[in-house]
Amino acid sequence: MNLHTNHLNLRPCQMSDLNVVHQLWTEVHVRRFLFDDRPITLAEARSFLETSIDNFANHGYGIWLFFEHHNDRIAGFTGLLHASPEALSLIFGTQPHLWGRGYAREAAAAVLDYAFNVLELKTVVADVDEPNQASIRVLEALGMTQTGSAIANERPLLYYKIQI
């Protein structure tokens, strides 16, 4: 289930990625909007990877890591998480030193293409912290539209959806 774009290679997370993924997910600028600005434990990161590996094996989706073509260091992550019986939820994040290069949009677009054309999904959803303007721009560039808002864990969230 490797995916490729003009600038990136994507592959499913593996347990051997645990330490580097945990480091990315606890990076202060990444976790700000990913885990409500809470550093997750290594055990929590392991649980996310175990769920992803299981979902890939049983359902064909999970969390992909993405890499620049010329580099073997993780540039970021994207993927699909179980959100509801009707839809999967799109997630993404990029190493801060690579922000502004369009990698989140490019990687997430590849996952959406996979979701609609391989998994044959009809709907994908996403949620984003309202202050996270960069991720909102990515979701809107992908063709997702805002469907609602809420306060979750004392943080304003926006909900997005794309359907084919």
C-alpha positions as CSV (number, residue, x, y, z in Angstrom):
1,M,0.0,0.0,0.0
2,N,2.8,2.4,-0.8
3,L,1.8,5.6,-2.5
4,H,3.8,8.0,-4.6
5,T,3.3,11.6,-5.6
6,N,5.4,14.2,-7.5
7,H,7.6,14.9,-4.5
8,L,6.8,12.2,-1.9
9,N,6.9,8.5,-1.2
10,L,4.3,7.3,1.3
11,R,4.4,3.9,3.2
12,P,2.3,2.5,6.0
13,C,3.7,3.0,9.5
14,Q,5.6,0.0,11.0
15,M,6.4,-0.7,14.6
16,S,10.1,0.0,13.8
17,D,9.0,3.6,13.3
18,L,7.8,4.0,16.9
19,N,10.6,6.2,18.2
20,V,10.8,8.6,15.3
21,V,7.0,8.9,15.1
22,H,6.8,9.5,18.8
23,Q,9.4,12.2,18.5
24,L,7.4,13.8,15.6
25,W,4.1,13.6,17.5
26,T,5.6,15.1,20.6
27,E,7.4,18.0,18.8
28,V,5.9,21.1,20.3
29,H,4.7,22.7,17.1
30,V,3.2,19.4,15.8
31,R,1.4,18.4,19.0
32,R,-0.1,21.9,19.4
33,F,-3.0,20.9,17.2
34,L,-2.6,17.1,17.1
35,F,-3.0,16.1,20.7
36,D,-4.5,19.3,22.2
37,D,-0.9,20.4,23.0
38,R,-0.3,17.4,25.2
39,P,2.8,15.3,24.9
40,I,1.7,11.7,24.4
41,T,3.6,8.8,26.0
42,L,5.5,6.3,24.0
43,A,2.9,3.7,25.0
44,E,0.1,5.9,23.5
45,A,2.2,6.3,20.3
46,R,2.7,2.5,20.2
47,S,-1.1,2.0,20.6
48,F,-1.7,4.3,17.6
49,L,0.8,2.3,15.5
50,E,-0.7,-1.0,16.6
51,T,-4.2,0.2,15.6
52,S,-2.8,1.4,12.2
53,I,-1.0,-1.8,11.5
54,D,-4.2,-3.8,12.4
55,N,-6.4,-1.5,10.2
56,F,-4.0,-1.9,7.2
57,A,-4.1,-5.7,7.6
58,N,-7.9,-5.9,8.0
59,H,-9.3,-2.9,6.2
60,G,-6.6,-1.4,3.9
61,Y,-6.1,1.9,5.7
62,G,-4.2,3.4,8.5
63,I,-1.4,5.9,9.0
64,W,1.2,6.5,6.2
65,L,4.6,8.1,6.7
66,F,5.8,10.3,3.9
67,F,9.3,11.0,2.7
68,E,10.8,13.4,0.2
69,H,12.0,11.4,-2.9
70,H,15.6,12.2,-2.2
71,N,15.6,11.6,1.6
72,D,14.9,8.7,3.9
73,R,14.0,10.9,6.9
74,I,10.3,11.1,7.8
75,A,8.8,14.4,6.4
76,G,5.4,13.8,8.0
77,F,2.4,11.6,8.3
78,T,-1.1,11.3,6.9
79,G,-3.8,8.7,7.0
80,L,-7.3,7.6,7.7
81,L,-8.7,6.8,11.1
82,H,-12.0,5.2,12.0
83,A,-14.4,8.1,12.7
84,S,-17.9,6.6,12.4
85,P,-19.6,3.7,10.6
86,E,-20.2,6.1,7.7
87,A,-16.8,7.7,7.2
88,L,-13.1,7.6,7.9
89,S,-11.3,10.7,9.2
90,L,-8.3,12.3,7.4
91,I,-5.2,13.3,9.4
92,F,-1.9,14.8,8.5
93,G,1.1,16.6,9.8
94,T,4.5,17.7,8.6
95,Q,7.9,18.2,10.2
96,P,8.0,22.0,11.0
97,H,11.2,22.6,9.1
98,L,9.3,21.4,5.9
99,W,6.2,23.6,6.4
100,G,5.2,25.7,3.4
101,R,6.3,23.2,0.8
102,G,2.8,21.8,0.1
103,Y,3.7,18.4,1.4
104,A,0.7,18.0,3.7
105,R,-1.7,18.8,0.8
106,E,0.2,16.5,-1.6
107,A,0.3,13.6,0.9
108,A,-3.3,14.0,2.0
109,A,-4.4,14.2,-1.7
110,A,-2.8,10.9,-2.3
111,V,-4.6,9.3,0.6
112,L,-7.9,10.8,-0.5
113,D,-7.3,9.4,-4.0
114,Y,-6.6,6.0,-2.4
115,A,-9.7,6.3,-0.2
116,F,-12.0,7.0,-3.1
117,N,-10.5,4.9,-5.9
118,V,-9.1,1.8,-4.0
119,L,-11.2,1.6,-0.8
120,E,-14.2,2.9,-2.8
121,L,-15.3,5.2,0.1
122,K,-18.0,7.8,-0.6
123,T,-17.2,10.2,2.2
124,V,-14.1,11.3,4.2
125,V,-14.3,13.6,7.1
126,A,-11.8,15.7,9.1
127,D,-11.7,17.9,12.1
128,V,-9.3,20.7,12.8
129,D,-8.6,23.2,15.6
130,E,-10.1,26.5,14.5
131,P,-6.8,28.4,15.1
132,N,-5.0,26.0,12.8
133,Q,-5.3,28.1,9.6
134,A,-2.6,26.2,7.8
135,S,-4.5,22.9,8.1
136,I,-7.8,24.6,7.2
137,R,-6.2,25.8,4.0
138,V,-5.0,22.3,3.3
139,L,-8.5,20.8,3.8
140,E,-10.1,23.5,1.6
141,A,-7.5,23.0,-1.1
142,L,-8.4,19.3,-1.1
143,G,-12.0,20.2,-1.8
144,M,-13.3,19.6,1.7
145,T,-16.1,21.8,3.0
146,Q,-16.9,22.9,6.5
147,T,-19.9,21.1,7.9
148,G,-20.0,22.3,11.5
149,S,-18.2,23.4,14.6
150,A,-18.0,22.4,18.3
151,I,-16.0,22.9,21.4
152,A,-14.0,19.8,22.4
153,N,-11.7,19.6,25.3
154,E,-12.2,23.4,25.7
155,R,-10.9,24.0,22.1
156,P,-12.9,25.2,19.1
157,L,-13.1,22.5,16.4
158,L,-14.2,22.8,12.8
159,Y,-15.6,19.7,11.0
160,Y,-15.0,19.1,7.3
161,K,-16.3,16.6,4.7
162,I,-15.7,15.6,1.2
163,Q,-18.0,13.3,-0.8
164,I,-17.8,11.8,-4.3
